[in-house]
Amino acid sequence: MPEENGGLFGGGSSWQIIIPLVVLIAVSFIMRRRRSERNPQEIATSIILDLNQNQKIIDEFDYQKRPKKLKTGSWKRNEAKVNFLDESVRSDITKFFSMAEDFNLQVDSAKRYGTVHLSSISVERMKEPLTKSREALNEWLKSNMEQAGPAAGRSGCMGGGFGG
């Protein structure tokens, strides 16, 4: 029987190659995400991705048994870097993400105490600042991506499509 060195999964040498490779890919993916938001176009793109996901969550909120929390990670990472936007746009985005934080706290509370508390959560008041933020950022991206040219987008073998 060929079970000299193998154990459960066969030759141990293949695992010595696979595990470091998986770790390298994971670290590369994490570093790429952190590194990807260096310029205003990438910051705006990252925030708009969260805003678009939040739009979907809000649109589906009334139909969910277990509500999802709103995405705020991009805003938390880039809040101090949005000076390139007009004051009114920054104000709308700040207002929405502040409401999103409150919403997430309410969702946490509702999950803790059951569905009775879900009726007290309102998404209606968030729709206007969300819409204004999305429209303003889309407009900013449209005008500034044209100025920056095609090289301003993400590059690389994976195209940056995983998780923004």
CNS distance restraints for C-alpha pairs under 8 A (distance, minus, plus):
assign (resid   3 and name CA) (resid   7 and name CA) 6.58 0.50 0.50
assign (resid   3 and name CA) (resid  10 and name CA) 7.40 0.50 0.50
assign (resid   5 and name CA) (resid  10 and name CA) 7.34 0.50 0.50
assign (resid   5 and name CA) (resid  11 and name CA) 5.82 0.50 0.50
assign (resid   5 and name CA) (resid  12 and name CA) 6.65 0.50 0.50
assign (resid   6 and name CA) (resid  10 and name CA) 3.94 0.50 0.50
assign (resid   6 and name CA) (resid  11 and name CA) 4.18 0.50 0.50
assign (resid   6 and name CA) (resid  12 and name CA) 5.74 0.50 0.50
assign (resid   7 and name CA) (resid  11 and name CA) 7.34 0.50 0.50
assign (resid   7 and name CA) (resid  12 and name CA) 7.74 0.50 0.50
assign (resid  11 and name CA) (resid  15 and name CA) 7.66 0.50 0.50
assign (resid  12 and name CA) (resid  16 and name CA) 6.60 0.50 0.50
assign (resid  13 and name CA) (resid  17 and name CA) 6.70 0.50 0.50
assign (resid  14 and name CA) (resid  18 and name CA) 6.19 0.50 0.50
assign (resid  15 and name CA) (resid  19 and name CA) 5.83 0.50 0.50
assign (resid  16 and name CA) (resid  20 and name CA) 6.94 0.50 0.50
assign (resid  17 and name CA) (resid  21 and name CA) 6.32 0.50 0.50
assign (resid  18 and name CA) (resid  22 and name CA) 6.16 0.50 0.50
assign (resid  19 and name CA) (resid  23 and name CA) 6.24 0.50 0.50
assign (resid  20 and name CA) (resid  24 and name CA) 6.02 0.50 0.50
assign (resid  21 and name CA) (resid  25 and name CA) 6.23 0.50 0.50
assign (resid  22 and name CA) (resid  26 and name CA) 6.20 0.50 0.50
assign (resid  23 and name CA) (resid  27 and name CA) 6.13 0.50 0.50
assign (resid  24 and name CA) (resid  28 and name CA) 6.00 0.50 0.50
assign (resid  25 and name CA) (resid  29 and name CA) 6.09 0.50 0.50
assign (resid  26 and name CA) (resid  30 and name CA) 6.27 0.50 0.50
assign (resid  27 and name CA) (resid  31 and name CA) 6.05 0.50 0.50
assign (resid  28 and name CA) (resid  32 and name CA) 5.95 0.50 0.50
assign (resid  29 and name CA) (resid  33 and name CA) 6.33 0.50 0.50
assign (resid  30 and name CA) (resid  34 and name CA) 6.45 0.50 0.50
assign (resid  31 and name CA) (resid  35 and name CA) 5.92 0.50 0.50
assign (resid  32 and name CA) (resid  36 and name CA) 5.75 0.50 0.50
assign (resid  33 and name CA) (resid  37 and name CA) 7.42 0.50 0.50
assign (resid  33 and name CA) (resid 163 and name CA) 7.96 0.50 0.50
assign (resid  33 and name CA) (resid 164 and name CA) 7.01 0.50 0.50
assign (resid  36 and name CA) (resid  42 and name CA) 6.63 0.50 0.50
assign (resid  36 and name CA) (resid 154 and name CA) 7.53 0.50 0.50
assign (resid  37 and name CA) (resid  42 and name CA) 4.89 0.50 0.50
assign (resid  37 and name CA) (resid  43 and name CA) 5.06 0.50 0.50
assign (resid  37 and name CA) (resid  46 and name CA) 7.38 0.50 0.50
assign (resid  38 and name CA) (resid  42 and name CA) 6.54 0.50 0.50
assign (resid  38 and name CA) (resid  43 and name CA) 6.97 0.50 0.50
assign (resid  39 and name CA) (resid  43 and name CA) 6.27 0.50 0.50
assign (resid  40 and name CA) (resid  44 and name CA) 6.01 0.50 0.50
assign (resid  40 and name CA) (resid  81 and name CA) 7.99 0.50 0.50
assign (resid  40 and name CA) (resid  82 and name CA) 7.41 0.50 0.50
assign (resid  40 and name CA) (resid  84 and name CA) 6.86 0.50 0.50
assign (resid  41 and name CA) (resid  45 and name CA) 6.04 0.50 0.50
assign (resid  41 and name CA) (resid 141 and name CA) 6.56 0.50 0.50
assign (resid  41 and name CA) (resid 144 and name CA) 7.20 0.50 0.50
assign (resid  41 and name CA) (resid 145 and name CA) 6.87 0.50 0.50
assign (resid  41 and name CA) (resid 152 and name CA) 7.43 0.50 0.50
assign (resid  41 and name CA) (resid 153 and name CA) 7.89 0.50 0.50
assign (resid  42 and name CA) (resid  46 and name CA) 6.05 0.50 0.50
assign (resid  42 and name CA) (resid 153 and name CA) 7.54 0.50 0.50
assign (resid  43 and name CA) (resid  47 and name CA) 6.27 0.50 0.50
assign (resid  43 and name CA) (resid  74 and name CA) 7.99 0.50 0.50
assign (resid  43 and name CA) (resid  78 and name CA) 6.66 0.50 0.50
assign (resid  43 and name CA) (resid  81 and name CA) 7.87 0.50 0.50
assign (resid  43 and name CA) (resid  82 and name CA) 7.69 0.50 0.50
assign (resid  44 and name CA) (resid  48 and name CA) 6.04 0.50 0.50
assign (resid  44 and name CA) (resid 137 and name CA) 6.59 0.50 0.50
assign (resid  44 and name CA) (resid 141 and name CA) 6.96 0.50 0.50
assign (resid  45 and name CA) (resid  49 and name CA) 6.17 0.50 0.50
assign (resid  45 and name CA) (resid 141 and name CA) 7.47 0.50 0.50
assign (resid  46 and name CA) (resid  50 and name CA) 6.63 0.50 0.50
assign (resid  46 and name CA) (resid  74 and name CA) 5.99 0.50 0.50
assign (resid  46 and name CA) (resid 164 and name CA) 6.11 0.50 0.50
assign (resid  47 and name CA) (resid  51 and name CA) 6.21 0.50 0.50
assign (resid  47 and name CA) (resid  74 and name CA) 5.43 0.50 0.50
assign (resid  47 and name CA) (resid  75 and name CA) 6.11 0.50 0.50
assign (resid  48 and name CA) (resid  52 and name CA) 5.99 0.50 0.50
assign (resid  48 and name CA) (resid 134 and name CA) 6.36 0.50 0.50
assign (resid  48 and name CA) (resid 137 and name CA) 6.70 0.50 0.50
assign (resid  48 and name CA) (resid 138 and name CA) 7.45 0.50 0.50
assign (resid  49 and name CA) (resid  53 and name CA) 6.29 0.50 0.50
assign (resid  49 and name CA) (resid 164 and name CA) 7.19 0.50 0.50
assign (resid  50 and name CA) (resid  54 and name CA) 6.05 0.50 0.50
assign (resid  50 and name CA) (resid  71 and name CA) 5.56 0.50 0.50
assign (resid  50 and name CA) (resid  72 and name CA) 6.84 0.50 0.50
assign (resid  50 and name CA) (resid  73 and name CA) 7.84 0.50 0.50
assign (resid  50 and name CA) (resid  74 and name CA) 6.73 0.50 0.50
assign (resid  51 and name CA) (resid  55 and name CA) 6.13 0.50 0.50
assign (resid  51 and name CA) (resid  71 and name CA) 7.55 0.50 0.50
assign (resid  51 and name CA) (resid 130 and name CA) 7.02 0.50 0.50
assign (resid  51 and name CA) (resid 133 and name CA) 7.90 0.50 0.50
assign (resid  51 and name CA) (resid 134 and name CA) 6.44 0.50 0.50
assign (resid  52 and name CA) (resid  56 and name CA) 6.55 0.50 0.50
assign (resid  52 and name CA) (resid 134 and name CA) 7.44 0.50 0.50
assign (resid  53 and name CA) (resid  57 and name CA) 6.34 0.50 0.50
assign (resid  53 and name CA) (resid  70 and name CA) 7.88 0.50 0.50
assign (resid  53 and name CA) (resid  71 and name CA) 7.11 0.50 0.50
assign (resid  54 and name CA) (resid  58 and name CA) 6.06 0.50 0.50
assign (resid  54 and name CA) (resid  70 and name CA) 5.49 0.50 0.50
assign (resid  54 and name CA) (resid  71 and name CA) 6.17 0.50 0.50
assign (resid  55 and name CA) (resid  59 and name CA) 6.05 0.50 0.50
assign (resid  55 and name CA) (resid 130 and name CA) 7.33 0.50 0.50
assign (resid  56 and name CA) (resid  60 and name CA) 6.18 0.50 0.50
assign (resid  57 and name CA) (resid  61 and name CA) 5.85 0.50 0.50
assign (resid  57 and name CA) (resid  68 and name CA) 6.72 0.50 0.50
assign (resid  57 and name CA) (resid  69 and name CA) 7.88 0.50 0.50
assign (resid  57 and name CA) (resid  70 and name CA) 6.93 0.50 0.50
assign (resid  58 and name CA) (resid 123 and name CA) 6.37 0.50 0.50
assign (resid  58 and name CA) (resid 127 and name CA) 7.93 0.50 0.50
assign (resid  60 and name CA) (resid  64 and name CA) 6.53 0.50 0.50
assign (resid  61 and name CA) (resid  67 and name CA) 6.29 0.50 0.50
assign (resid  61 and name CA) (resid  68 and name CA) 7.81 0.50 0.50
assign (resid  61 and name CA) (resid 123 and name CA) 7.77 0.50 0.50
assign (resid  65 and name CA) (resid 115 and name CA) 7.87 0.50 0.50
assign (resid  66 and name CA) (resid 111 and name CA) 7.47 0.50 0.50
assign (resid  67 and name CA) (resid 107 and name CA) 6.75 0.50 0.50
assign (resid  68 and name CA) (resid 107 and name CA) 7.53 0.50 0.50
assign (resid  69 and name CA) (resid 103 and name CA) 7.52 0.50 0.50
assign (resid  69 and name CA) (resid 104 and name CA) 5.21 0.50 0.50
assign (resid  69 and name CA) (resid 107 and name CA) 6.60 0.50 0.50
assign (resid  70 and name CA) (resid 100 and name CA) 6.06 0.50 0.50
assign (resid  70 and name CA) (resid 101 and name CA) 7.83 0.50 0.50
assign (resid  70 and name CA) (resid 103 and name CA) 7.57 0.50 0.50
assign (resid  70 and name CA) (resid 104 and name CA) 6.37 0.50 0.50
assign (resid  71 and name CA) (resid 100 and name CA) 7.90 0.50 0.50
assign (resid  72 and name CA) (resid  76 and name CA) 6.22 0.50 0.50
assign (resid  72 and name CA) (resid  97 and name CA) 6.72 0.50 0.50
assign (resid  72 and name CA) (resid 100 and name CA) 7.32 0.50 0.50
assign (resid  72 and name CA) (resid 101 and name CA) 7.54 0.50 0.50
assign (resid  73 and name CA) (resid  77 and name CA) 6.23 0.50 0.50
assign (resid  74 and name CA) (resid  78 and name CA) 6.07 0.50 0.50
assign (resid  75 and name CA) (resid  79 and name CA) 5.21 0.50 0.50
assign (resid  75 and name CA) (resid  97 and name CA) 7.35 0.50 0.50
assign (resid  78 and name CA) (resid  82 and name CA) 6.73 0.50 0.50
assign (resid  82 and name CA) (resid  90 and name CA) 7.15 0.50 0.50
assign (resid  83 and name CA) (resid  90 and name CA) 7.91 0.50 0.50
assign (resid  85 and name CA) (resid  89 and name CA) 6.26 0.50 0.50
assign (resid  85 and name CA) (resid  90 and name CA) 6.19 0.50 0.50
assign (resid  85 and name CA) (resid 140 and name CA) 7.94 0.50 0.50
assign (resid  86 and name CA) (resid  90 and name CA) 6.27 0.50 0.50
assign (resid  87 and name CA) (resid  91 and name CA) 6.02 0.50 0.50
assign (resid  88 and name CA) (resid  92 and name CA) 6.25 0.50 0.50
assign (resid  89 and name CA) (resid  93 and name CA) 6.19 0.50 0.50
assign (resid  89 and name CA) (resid 132 and name CA) 7.95 0.50 0.50
assign (resid  89 and name CA) (resid 133 and name CA) 6.44 0.50 0.50
assign (resid  89 and name CA) (resid 136 and name CA) 6.34 0.50 0.50
assign (resid  89 and name CA) (resid 137 and name CA) 7.65 0.50 0.50
assign (resid  90 and name CA) (resid  94 and name CA) 5.92 0.50 0.50
assign (resid  91 and name CA) (resid  95 and name CA) 6.00 0.50 0.50
assign (resid  92 and name CA) (resid  96 and name CA) 6.19 0.50 0.50
assign (resid  92 and name CA) (resid 129 and name CA) 5.56 0.50 0.50
assign (resid  92 and name CA) (resid 130 and name CA) 7.72 0.50 0.50
assign (resid  92 and name CA) (resid 132 and name CA) 6.74 0.50 0.50
assign (resid  92 and name CA) (resid 133 and name CA) 5.70 0.50 0.50
assign (resid  93 and name CA) (resid  97 and name CA) 6.19 0.50 0.50
assign (resid  93 and name CA) (resid 129 and name CA) 7.03 0.50 0.50
assign (resid  93 and name CA) (resid 130 and name CA) 7.40 0.50 0.50
assign (resid  93 and name CA) (resid 133 and name CA) 5.33 0.50 0.50
assign (resid  94 and name CA) (resid  98 and name CA) 6.02 0.50 0.50
assign (resid  95 and name CA) (resid  99 and name CA) 6.27 0.50 0.50
assign (resid  95 and name CA) (resid 129 and name CA) 6.80 0.50 0.50
assign (resid  96 and name CA) (resid 100 and name CA) 6.08 0.50 0.50
assign (resid  96 and name CA) (resid 126 and name CA) 6.40 0.50 0.50
assign (resid  96 and name CA) (resid 129 and name CA) 5.38 0.50 0.50
assign (resid  96 and name CA) (resid 130 and name CA) 5.85 0.50 0.50
assign (resid  96 and name CA) (resid 133 and name CA) 7.76 0.50 0.50
assign (resid  97 and name CA) (resid 101 and name CA) 6.17 0.50 0.50
assign (resid  98 and name CA) (resid 102 and name CA) 6.52 0.50 0.50
assign (resid  99 and name CA) (resid 103 and name CA) 6.04 0.50 0.50
assign (resid  99 and name CA) (resid 126 and name CA) 6.76 0.50 0.50
assign (resid 100 and name CA) (resid 104 and name CA) 6.08 0.50 0.50
assign (resid 100 and name CA) (resid 126 and name CA) 7.87 0.50 0.50
assign (resid 101 and name CA) (resid 105 and name CA) 6.36 0.50 0.50
assign (resid 102 and name CA) (resid 106 and name CA) 6.32 0.50 0.50
assign (resid 103 and name CA) (resid 107 and name CA) 6.16 0.50 0.50
assign (resid 103 and name CA) (resid 121 and name CA) 7.31 0.50 0.50
assign (resid 104 and name CA) (resid 108 and name CA) 6.13 0.50 0.50
assign (resid 105 and name CA) (resid 109 and name CA) 6.22 0.50 0.50
assign (resid 106 and name CA) (resid 110 and name CA) 6.04 0.50 0.50
assign (resid 106 and name CA) (resid 121 and name CA) 6.78 0.50 0.50
assign (resid 107 and name CA) (resid 111 and name CA) 6.07 0.50 0.50
assign (resid 107 and name CA) (resid 118 and name CA) 7.43 0.50 0.50
assign (resid 107 and name CA) (resid 121 and name CA) 7.68 0.50 0.50
assign (resid 108 and name CA) (resid 112 and name CA) 6.21 0.50 0.50
assign (resid 109 and name CA) (resid 113 and name CA) 6.21 0.50 0.50
assign (resid 109 and name CA) (resid 117 and name CA) 7.73 0.50 0.50
assign (resid 110 and name CA) (resid 114 and name CA) 5.46 0.50 0.50
assign (resid 110 and name CA) (resid 115 and name CA) 6.13 0.50 0.50
assign (resid 110 and name CA) (resid 116 and name CA) 7.36 0.50 0.50
assign (resid 110 and name CA) (resid 117 and name CA) 5.02 0.50 0.50
assign (resid 110 and name CA) (resid 118 and name CA) 5.68 0.50 0.50
assign (resid 111 and name CA) (resid 115 and name CA) 6.96 0.50 0.50
assign (resid 113 and name CA) (resid 117 and name CA) 7.03 0.50 0.50
assign (resid 114 and name CA) (resid 118 and name CA) 7.74 0.50 0.50
assign (resid 115 and name CA) (resid 119 and name CA) 7.64 0.50 0.50
assign (resid 117 and name CA) (resid 121 and name CA) 7.32 0.50 0.50
assign (resid 123 and name CA) (resid 127 and name CA) 6.76 0.50 0.50
assign (resid 126 and name CA) (resid 130 and name CA) 6.04 0.50 0.50
assign (resid 127 and name CA) (resid 131 and name CA) 5.99 0.50 0.50
assign (resid 128 and name CA) (resid 132 and name CA) 6.07 0.50 0.50
assign (resid 129 and name CA) (resid 133 and name CA) 5.93 0.50 0.50
assign (resid 130 and name CA) (resid 134 and name CA) 6.11 0.50 0.50
assign (resid 131 and name CA) (resid 135 and name CA) 6.07 0.50 0.50
assign (resid 132 and name CA) (resid 136 and name CA) 6.00 0.50 0.50
assign (resid 133 and name CA) (resid 137 and name CA) 6.02 0.50 0.50
assign (resid 134 and name CA) (resid 138 and name CA) 5.95 0.50 0.50
assign (resid 135 and name CA) (resid 139 and name CA) 6.10 0.50 0.50
assign (resid 136 and name CA) (resid 140 and name CA) 6.10 0.50 0.50
assign (resid 137 and name CA) (resid 141 and name CA) 5.97 0.50 0.50
assign (resid 138 and name CA) (resid 142 and name CA) 6.01 0.50 0.50
assign (resid 139 and name CA) (resid 143 and name CA) 6.32 0.50 0.50
assign (resid 140 and name CA) (resid 144 and name CA) 5.98 0.50 0.50
assign (resid 141 and name CA) (resid 145 and name CA) 5.55 0.50 0.50
assign (resid 142 and name CA) (resid 146 and name CA) 6.46 0.50 0.50
assign (resid 143 and name CA) (resid 147 and name CA) 6.66 0.50 0.50
assign (resid 144 and name CA) (resid 148 and name CA) 6.09 0.50 0.50
assign (resid 145 and name CA) (resid 149 and name CA) 6.01 0.50 0.50
assign (resid 145 and name CA) (resid 150 and name CA) 7.59 0.50 0.50
assign (resid 145 and name CA) (resid 152 and name CA) 7.04 0.50 0.50
assign (resid 146 and name CA) (resid 150 and name CA) 7.81 0.50 0.50
assign (resid 148 and name CA) (resid 152 and name CA) 5.65 0.50 0.50
assign (resid 154 and name CA) (resid 159 and name CA) 6.19 0.50 0.50
assign (resid 154 and name CA) (resid 160 and name CA) 6.17 0.50 0.50
assign (resid 155 and name CA) (resid 159 and name CA) 5.47 0.50 0.50
assign (resid 155 and name CA) (resid 160 and name CA) 7.06 0.50 0.50
assign (resid 156 and name CA) (resid 160 and name CA) 7.14 0.50 0.50
assign (resid 158 and name CA) (resid 162 and name CA) 7.90 0.50 0.50
assign (resid 160 and name CA) (resid 164 and name CA) 6.16 0.50 0.50
